Amino acid sequence: MKIVLLAIGKTDDKNLHQLIENYQNRLKHYIKFELVIIPDLKNVKNLSESQQKEKEGDLILKKTQSTDDLILLDEKGRDFRSIDFSNFLQKKMNTGIKQLVFVIGGPYGFSDAVYKKAKGKISLSKMTFSHQMIRLFMVEQIYRGFTILKNEPYHHE
């Protein structure tokens, strides 16, 4: 299985970028992982919220395949403890899917078309974080999940 983290807009902060890269490199020991960035939309001032969601949704769907398991990072999604998330990853691997795609949407969320394609939603917190921070949190949690599955001493509980 390959895991893809799909996000809209680049990471501006060099420190965040470095931390994300650090966890990406660590993940190479466990699974194929890729961070895919969809460039920010141009001229968003001329678009309504729904138009922006639709355009971003089209770009998201173009980056996915029909066989992908699409999981949206959404404030109304399922909450996981880290151990439960590691079990979620194991179950996904056991199903034999080729690609698990976690998606971080734009500032207004996802279009209806993206919600229809999704196989699930995950919430990292009830708090709101910048999309750039969410990338770091998600890559770290995927890494943590694999260390839990391998009984390595990264996670303490």
C-alpha positions in Angstrom: 0.0 0.0 0.0 1.1 3.6 -0.6 -0.1 6.5 1.5 -0.6 9.9 -0.1 -1.2 13.2 1.7 -2.9 15.5 -0.7 -3.0 19.2 0.2 -3.9 22.5 -1.4 -1.3 25.3 -1.4 2.4 25.3 -0.6 4.1 25.4 2.8 5.6 28.8 3.2 7.4 28.3 6.5 10.9 26.8 6.1 10.8 25.4 9.6 7.5 23.6 9.0 8.8 22.3 5.7 11.9 20.9 7.3 9.9 19.1 10.0 7.5 17.6 7.4 10.5 16.4 5.4 12.0 14.9 8.6 8.9 12.7 9.1 8.6 11.9 5.4 12.1 10.5 5.5 11.3 8.5 8.7 8.2 7.0 7.0 10.3 5.5 4.2 11.3 2.7 6.5 7.7 1.6 6.8 5.7 2.4 3.7 5.7 4.3 0.4 4.6 7.8 1.2 4.1 10.9 -0.9 3.1 14.5 -0.2 1.3 15.9 -3.2 0.7 19.7 -3.3 -2.0 21.2 -5.5 -1.1 24.9 -6.2 -3.4 27.6 -4.7 -6.1 28.8 -7.0 -5.5 32.1 -8.8 -7.9 35.1 -8.5 -9.9 33.7 -5.6 -11.1 37.2 -4.9 -13.4 36.8 -7.9 -14.8 33.5 -6.7 -17.5 32.7 -4.1 -16.9 30.1 -1.4 -18.8 27.5 -3.3 -17.0 28.2 -6.6 -13.7 28.0 -4.8 -14.7 24.6 -3.3 -15.8 23.3 -6.7 -12.6 24.3 -8.4 -10.4 22.9 -5.6 -12.6 19.8 -5.7 -12.0 19.3 -9.4 -8.2 19.5 -8.8 -8.4 17.1 -5.9 -10.4 14.5 -8.0 -8.0 14.9 -10.9 -5.1 13.8 -8.6 -6.9 10.7 -7.4 -7.7 7.4 -9.1 -11.0 5.4 -8.9 -9.3 2.7 -6.8 -8.0 5.1 -4.2 -9.4 5.0 -0.7 -10.0 8.7 -0.1 -10.1 9.9 3.5 -10.8 13.6 4.2 -9.4 15.6 7.0 -12.6 17.3 8.2 -13.6 18.9 11.5 -16.8 16.7 11.5 -14.7 13.5 11.0 -14.0 10.6 13.3 -11.7 11.3 16.3 -8.9 8.8 16.9 -6.5 8.1 19.7 -3.1 7.4 18.2 -3.3 3.6 18.9 -6.8 3.5 17.2 -5.4 5.3 14.2 -2.5 2.8 13.9 -5.2 0.0 13.9 -7.1 2.0 11.2 -3.9 2.0 9.1 -3.4 -1.8 9.7 -7.0 -2.5 8.6 -6.5 -0.5 5.5 -3.3 -2.4 4.7 -5.1 -5.7 5.3 -7.9 -4.8 2.8 -5.3 -4.9 0.0 -5.9 -1.4 -1.3 -3.2 0.1 -3.4 -3.4 3.7 -2.3 -4.7 5.4 0.8 -5.1 9.1 0.2 -5.6 11.6 3.0 -6.8 15.0 1.8 -6.4 18.4 3.4 -8.9 20.7 1.7 -8.9 24.4 1.1 -10.0 27.1 3.5 -13.7 26.4 2.9 -13.6 22.6 3.0 -14.6 20.2 0.3 -17.0 20.2 -2.7 -19.9 17.8 -2.7 -18.2 15.8 -5.4 -15.2 15.2 -3.1 -17.4 14.2 -0.2 -19.2 11.7 -2.5 -15.9 10.1 -3.5 -14.6 9.9 0.0 -14.6 6.6 2.0 -14.4 8.4 5.3 -13.5 11.6 7.3 -11.0 12.1 10.1 -10.7 15.0 12.5 -7.4 15.7 14.1 -8.9 18.0 16.7 -12.0 20.1 17.5 -9.6 23.1 17.3 -8.8 24.9 14.0 -5.2 24.8 12.8 -3.6 26.2 9.7 -3.5 23.9 6.7 0.3 24.0 6.9 0.3 22.8 10.5 -2.1 20.0 9.7 0.4 18.6 7.1 3.0 18.3 9.9 0.5 16.8 12.4 -0.8 14.3 9.8 2.6 13.1 8.7 3.7 12.7 12.3 0.6 10.7 13.2 1.1 8.4 10.2 4.7 7.9 11.4 3.5 7.4 15.0 1.0 4.8 13.8 3.6 2.7 12.1 5.9 2.9 15.1 3.0 1.6 17.2 2.3 -1.2 14.8 6.0 -2.2 15.0 6.1 -1.9 18.8 8.9 0.6 18.6 9.5 3.0 21.5 8.4 6.3 19.9 4.9 6.2 21.3 4.3 6.1 25.1 1.1 5.2 26.7 
